[in-house]
Amino acid sequence: MLEGALRTLTEQGIAKASARNIAAAAGVNQALVFYHFGSVDELLAQACRHGTEQRVARYRDRLAGIDSLAGLLAFGREMHEEERDAGHVAVLGQLLAGAQTQARLAVATAAGLALWIEEIEKVLTRVLSASPLGEFTDPVGLARAVGASFVGLELYEGVDAEGTERALAALEQLALLVSAVEELGPLAQRAVRHRLRRSARA
């Protein structure tokens, strides 16, 4: 039924995610929806968690191997294409739409996104700890900014694919600038850190 709920969201949208339609997609009697989950909202909430856990597990090893911001952005671009082609971006869009008016679904969607953010935070903490810019960044906040940015881009692509491509390219250019700072010699890096500390105090 969890898979049936996700399939219904992908193919019919949140407005059509009824017990009848989900049961039909799962090939079961609709009474089982209420027997096992109590309500359609609870089924959708658990399906959200189930789907996200599967997707995060699929990419966890690849995330663990990322050693630069450029690598994280390259992974994000590749993952975006895979998720879009598999229909998971459509599911996310439907869940976010439903979350605006259904509190339980909002909690479940936020919990699902938190699984992604937790993995991104691990990457950023690892990458930035070795960077001269590390002491001036907040991996926790930055992970949420990255997660929110990719969610926004995934949804934005549906109305402006070219704009989404330019946004991703701009982020990659930013990663190149960070890489350039990281490749500076010790004296230059010390000067950069000194300037950033002065700016922070000001």
Secondary structure, 3 states (H helix, E strand, C coil): CHHHHHHHHHHHCHHHCCHHHHHHHHCCCCHHHHHHHCCHHHHHHHHHHHHHHHHHHHHHHHHHCCCCHHHHHHHHHHHHHHHHHHCHHHHHHHHHHHHCCCHHHHHHHHHHHHHHHHHHHHHHHHHHHCCCCHHHCCHHHHHHHHHHHHHHHHHHCCCCHHHHHHHHHHHHHHHHHHHHHHCCCHHHHHHHHHHHHHHHHC
